[in-house]
Amino acid sequence: MSTPNRELADFLRRARAQSSPTRAGLPADGRVRRVPGLRREEVALLAGVSTDYYTRLEQGRRIVPSPAVVEAIGRALDLDAAGRAHLADLIGPTSGPARARTGGVQRLRPGLHQLVAALEQPALVLGRRGVVLAQNRLAAALFTDFEQLPATERNYNRWMFLDPHPRELFVDWEVQARAAVESLRLDAGTDPGDRATAALVAELRERSREFASWWDEHRVYQRTHGSKRLRHPVVGDLTVDFETLTPPGDPGTALFVYTTEPSSPSSRAMDLLASWALSPAGTDPVPG
């Protein structure tokens, strides 16, 4: 007997509990709801499958739904694009094209390193599991110099939860930390058997109560753009906006570029930080 897909079962149960019968357009049937969200039979109805079929899927049984069924279940549960991608990853190969797996050690092309170094705005490149693959000098000054850390600790998620500096640096640390957990959840689903991911999650669960709690919520999130509010030890308060770019031919790699609103106090703070980063004092680690 095959081992149940516990990650899939957990994700579907939690997604169903967070779904709204009203938003799904279901009429009231007069029955008392003893649990939040949709019932299994309601998800099945909305997805156009039998209740037994959906129940077996939610139990993590090793069945192979078609891409159309996976898409229908995603719609029934009102999943966003990240949630639907995560669902497809957890279900595994279907009769449609499989998503590419990205195993092995990640290395950036020399040209990408040169591009990051040449940018006049803070920029860093994250790989799978949040491994920091590259950063420029201004990103090191804005956040931390990951290159000064041991190679095994150059990880954005590990820094966010196990280093005290981010809690002081980010005004909205909880928002940023939750987003990191949800992004790692999404990434982990692309290769559930990855040992390095499992080791990172185990360490963070053991050493961070917040991480363990948010990981168990099984929410997923894809960071494509947004903003971060910082209280920087050198230049004070500033807000940076970021855009995420995926280099063609480098799956599992994301380039983050941080900018500020022109002529704003944040822009002036960034200019000051750039001057500091290029000065002899800027070669020292940012105090934190």
Stockholm file with secondary structure:
# STOCKHOLM 1.0

chainA/1-288         MSTPNRELADFLRRARAQSSPTRAGLPADGRVRRVPGLRREEVALLAGVSTDYYTRLEQGRRIVPSPAVVEAIGRALDLDAAGRAHLADLIGPTSGPARARTGGVQRLRPGLHQLVAALEQPALVLGRRGVVLAQNRLAAALFTDFEQLPATERNYNRWMFLDPHPRELFVDWEVQARAAVESLRLDAGTDPGDRATAALVAELRERSREFASWWDEHRVYQRTHGSKRLRHPVVGDLTVDFETLTPPGDPGTALFVYTTEPSSPSSRAMDLLASWALSPAGTDPVPG
#=GR chainA/1-288 SS CCCCCHHHHHHHHHHHHTCCTTTTTCCCCSCCCSSSSCCHHHHHHHHTSCHHHHHHHHTTCCCCCCHHHHHHHHHHTTCCHHHHHHHHHHHCCCSSCCCCCCCSCCCCCHHHHHHHHHCSSCEEEECGGGBEEEECHHHHHHSCCGGGSCGGGCBHHHHHHHCSHHHHHBTTHHHHHHHHHHHHHHHHHTCTTCHHHHHHHHHHHHHCHHHHHHHHTTCCCCCSEEEEEEEETTTEEEEEEEEEECCTTCTTCEEEEEECCTTSHHHHHHHHHHHHHHSGGGGSCCCC
#=GC SS_cons         CCCCCHHHHHHHHHHHHTCCTTTTTCCCCSCCCSSSSCCHHHHHHHHTSCHHHHHHHHTTCCCCCCHHHHHHHHHHTTCCHHHHHHHHHHHCCCSSCCCCCCCSCCCCCHHHHHHHHHCSSCEEEECGGGBEEEECHHHHHHSCCGGGSCGGGCBHHHHHHHCSHHHHHBTTHHHHHHHHHHHHHHHHHTCTTCHHHHHHHHHHHHHCHHHHHHHHTTCCCCCSEEEEEEEETTTEEEEEEEEEECCTTCTTCEEEEEECCTTSHHHHHHHHHHHHHHSGGGGSCCCC
//
